[in-house]
C-alpha cells in the first residue's frame, strides 16, 4: 500500500549574540530562514556587520570566514544534515557567536 505523507517542514533559526567575560549576553539579531542557503546568507551578513565594528586584527578572521567558500559548504552540509553550525569571533573581552540550527 502506498501512503502519502507530508515531509516535516524544516526551517533554520539564526542568531547572533555577543558575550562579555562577565557572562552578560547581548542579542545582536535573530531570524528564521526557510533554507540552509538563506541561513548562510544571514550568517554572512551579520558577520559582515560585526566585522565592520571590530578593530582590524579582530576583524581579519571574520572577514576571512565571510569569503571562505569551502567553509560555507561545510555550513550547508551541517544544516542539511540536521546539525547546528556556529562561528565564533573574539575581540578583547567580547566573544561573538553566530549560529544557525535546524528547527521543526
C-alpha positions as YAML, in Angstrom:
chain: A
units: angstrom
residues:
- id: 1
  name: UNK
  ca: [0.00, 0.00, 0.00]
- id: 2
  name: UNK
  ca: [1.26, 3.43, -0.88]
- id: 3
  name: UNK
  ca: [0.86, 6.19, 1.56]
- id: 4
  name: UNK
  ca: [1.37, 9.82, 1.06]
- id: 5
  name: UNK
  ca: [2.59, 11.96, 3.82]
- id: 6
  name: UNK
  ca: [3.95, 15.33, 4.23]
- id: 7
  name: UNK
  ca: [7.57, 15.86, 4.94]
- id: 8
  name: UNK
  ca: [8.15, 17.77, 8.12]
- id: 9
  name: UNK
  ca: [8.98, 21.36, 7.35]
- id: 10
  name: UNK
  ca: [12.46, 22.28, 8.42]
- id: 11
  name: UNK
  ca: [13.38, 25.89, 8.94]
- id: 12
  name: UNK
  ca: [16.58, 27.28, 10.33]
- id: 13
  name: UNK
  ca: [16.89, 29.57, 13.33]
- id: 14
  name: UNK
  ca: [19.73, 32.06, 13.01]
- id: 15
  name: UNK
  ca: [21.05, 34.27, 15.77]
- id: 16
  name: UNK
  ca: [24.00, 36.44, 16.69]
- id: 17
  name: UNK
  ca: [24.94, 37.13, 20.30]
- id: 18
  name: UNK
  ca: [27.79, 38.98, 21.99]
- id: 19
  name: UNK
  ca: [29.05, 37.64, 25.34]
- id: 20
  name: UNK
  ca: [31.24, 39.52, 27.79]
- id: 21
  name: UNK
  ca: [33.74, 37.97, 30.18]
- id: 22
  name: UNK
  ca: [31.24, 38.57, 32.99]
- id: 23
  name: UNK
  ca: [28.76, 36.30, 31.22]
- id: 24
  name: UNK
  ca: [26.40, 39.03, 30.08]
- id: 25
  name: UNK
  ca: [24.74, 38.23, 26.75]
- id: 26
  name: UNK
  ca: [23.71, 40.85, 24.23]
- id: 27
  name: UNK
  ca: [21.46, 39.69, 21.37]
- id: 28
  name: UNK
  ca: [22.62, 41.16, 18.06]
- id: 29
  name: UNK
  ca: [19.80, 39.82, 15.95]
- id: 30
  name: UNK
  ca: [17.90, 36.68, 15.08]
- id: 31
  name: UNK
  ca: [15.53, 35.41, 12.44]
- id: 32
  name: UNK
  ca: [14.18, 32.25, 10.86]
- id: 33
  name: UNK
  ca: [15.42, 31.22, 7.42]
- id: 34
  name: UNK
  ca: [13.45, 28.87, 5.15]
- id: 35
  name: UNK
  ca: [16.53, 27.23, 3.57]
- id: 36
  name: UNK
  ca: [20.12, 26.40, 4.55]
- id: 37
  name: UNK
  ca: [21.41, 28.78, 1.88]
- id: 38
  name: UNK
  ca: [19.36, 31.68, 3.26]
- id: 39
  name: UNK
  ca: [20.58, 30.82, 6.76]
- id: 40
  name: UNK
  ca: [24.15, 31.04, 5.48]
- id: 41
  name: UNK
  ca: [23.38, 34.34, 3.78]
- id: 42
  name: UNK
  ca: [22.09, 35.74, 7.08]
- id: 43
  name: UNK
  ca: [25.18, 34.50, 8.97]
- id: 44
  name: UNK
  ca: [27.46, 36.14, 6.40]
- id: 45
  name: UNK
  ca: [25.52, 39.40, 6.57]
- id: 46
  name: UNK
  ca: [25.67, 39.54, 10.37]
- id: 47
  name: UNK
  ca: [29.35, 38.56, 10.31]
- id: 48
  name: UNK
  ca: [30.00, 41.50, 7.98]
- id: 49
  name: UNK
  ca: [28.13, 43.84, 10.33]
- id: 50
  name: UNK
  ca: [30.18, 42.58, 13.28]
- id: 51
  name: UNK
  ca: [33.48, 42.76, 11.38]
- id: 52
  name: UNK
  ca: [32.74, 46.37, 10.46]
- id: 53
  name: UNK
  ca: [32.60, 47.20, 14.19]
- id: 54
  name: UNK
  ca: [35.77, 45.36, 15.22]
- id: 55
  name: UNK
  ca: [39.35, 46.60, 15.27]
- id: 56
  name: UNK
  ca: [41.32, 45.41, 12.27]
- id: 57
  name: UNK
  ca: [43.19, 42.50, 13.94]
- id: 58
  name: UNK
  ca: [39.96, 41.04, 15.35]
- id: 59
  name: UNK
  ca: [38.07, 41.63, 12.10]
- id: 60
  name: UNK
  ca: [40.54, 39.70, 9.92]
- id: 61
  name: UNK
  ca: [39.38, 36.17, 10.86]
- id: 62
  name: UNK
  ca: [35.74, 37.23, 10.49]
- id: 63
  name: UNK
  ca: [36.37, 38.66, 7.05]
- id: 64
  name: UNK
  ca: [38.29, 35.52, 6.10]
- id: 65
  name: UNK
  ca: [35.28, 33.40, 7.14]
- id: 66
  name: UNK
  ca: [32.95, 35.63, 5.10]
- id: 67
  name: UNK
  ca: [34.95, 34.80, 1.94]
- id: 68
  name: UNK
  ca: [35.76, 31.14, 2.71]
- id: 69
  name: UNK
  ca: [33.71, 29.17, 0.15]
- id: 70
  name: UNK
  ca: [34.94, 25.82, 1.48]
- id: 71
  name: UNK
  ca: [33.71, 26.69, 4.97]
- id: 72
  name: UNK
  ca: [30.37, 27.83, 3.53]
- id: 73
  name: UNK
  ca: [29.96, 24.36, 2.00]
- id: 74
  name: UNK
  ca: [30.58, 22.93, 5.48]
- id: 75
  name: UNK
  ca: [27.86, 25.21, 6.88]
- id: 76
  name: UNK
  ca: [25.39, 23.95, 4.28]
- id: 77
  name: UNK
  ca: [26.42, 20.33, 4.90]
- id: 78
  name: UNK
  ca: [25.82, 20.68, 8.64]
- id: 79
  name: UNK
  ca: [22.43, 22.33, 8.21]
- id: 80
  name: UNK
  ca: [21.19, 19.93, 5.52]
- id: 81
  name: UNK
  ca: [22.10, 17.02, 7.79]
- id: 82
  name: UNK
  ca: [20.21, 18.47, 10.75]
- id: 83
  name: UNK
  ca: [23.25, 19.75, 12.64]
- id: 84
  name: UNK
  ca: [23.76, 23.25, 14.05]
- id: 85
  name: UNK
  ca: [26.65, 25.43, 12.92]
- id: 86
  name: UNK
  ca: [28.38, 28.15, 14.94]
- id: 87
  name: UNK
  ca: [31.13, 30.57, 14.04]
- id: 88
  name: UNK
  ca: [32.84, 32.49, 16.85]
- id: 89
  name: UNK
  ca: [34.81, 35.73, 16.79]
- id: 90
  name: UNK
  ca: [36.75, 37.35, 19.61]
- id: 91
  name: UNK
  ca: [37.81, 40.86, 20.48]
- id: 92
  name: UNK
  ca: [39.40, 41.72, 23.80]
- id: 93
  name: UNK
  ca: [36.69, 40.96, 26.37]
- id: 94
  name: UNK
  ca: [33.87, 40.08, 23.98]
- id: 95
  name: UNK
  ca: [33.01, 36.84, 22.21]
- id: 96
  name: UNK
  ca: [30.60, 36.89, 19.25]
- id: 97
  name: UNK
  ca: [28.63, 33.77, 18.35]
- id: 98
  name: UNK
  ca: [26.74, 33.43, 15.09]
- id: 99
  name: UNK
  ca: [24.64, 30.28, 14.98]
- id: 100
  name: UNK
  ca: [22.23, 28.61, 12.58]
- id: 101
  name: UNK
  ca: [20.35, 25.49, 13.57]
- id: 102
  name: UNK
  ca: [17.54, 23.42, 12.10]
- id: 103
  name: UNK
  ca: [14.13, 23.59, 13.75]
- id: 104
  name: UNK
  ca: [10.99, 21.57, 13.11]
...
